[in-house]
Amino acid sequence: MFYGAVVWDPWLIVTQIVCIQCLYYLTLGVFLTILVGTRVSRLSLVYFFDFATITASTVTGWCVIASMLLTSVAGAGYMLYVIERAKKCLDFSATLYIIHLFICIIYGGWPSSITWWVVNGTGLAVMALVGEYLCIRRELREIPISRYRASKTFYDV
């Protein structure tokens, strides 16, 4: 990781967005399969994109909420390896959730449930904050410098 001059590379940005989005839905699918798939007879895209499934009034709804929040924590971990910069975590998290909002609007209409907005807002905050925390920890690590190599070149001169 080299943090020198920033070069504008739109293809890299688009690739990172697509990668994070795909990993998000793949992880959401795994968590929904584990938590919701055991409770329902048939798992479908409704649990991914329909706002009516995110409800606090049923156990299945709580499982969907848990899946969404666990996926946001996993997304923070993905940002550590895909994005690698703390200052970009909020941008990529917001982009992911805005794209998710558009897909939800296309699939099931405007999300009118307050629970949907709270869960997705919390997921956005968790993904951005935990991702920034992880990236900052990596950025602040000491750079390992070989002691033997430095001393050898110093004394050889």
Stockholm file with secondary structure:
# STOCKHOLM 1.0

chainA/1-157         MFYGAVVWDPWLIVTQIVCIQCLYYLTLGVFLTILVGTRVSRLSLVYFFDFATITASTVTGWCVIASMLLTSVAGAGYMLYVIERAKKCLDFSATLYIIHLFICIIYGGWPSSITWWVVNGTGLAVMALVGEYLCIRRELREIPISRYRASKTFYDV
#=GR chainA/1-157 SS CCCSSCCCCHHHHHHHHHHHHHHHHHHHHHHHHHHTTTTSSCCCTHHHHCGGGCCSSSHHHHHHHHHHHHHHHHHHHHHHHHTCCGGGHHHHHHHHHHHHHHHHHHHHCSCCCHHHHHHHHHHHHHHHHHHHHHHHHHHTSCCCCCHHHHHHHHHHC
#=GC SS_cons         CCCSSCCCCHHHHHHHHHHHHHHHHHHHHHHHHHHTTTTSSCCCTHHHHCGGGCCSSSHHHHHHHHHHHHHHHHHHHHHHHHTCCGGGHHHHHHHHHHHHHHHHHHHHCSCCCHHHHHHHHHHHHHHHHHHHHHHHHHHTSCCCCCHHHHHHHHHHC
//
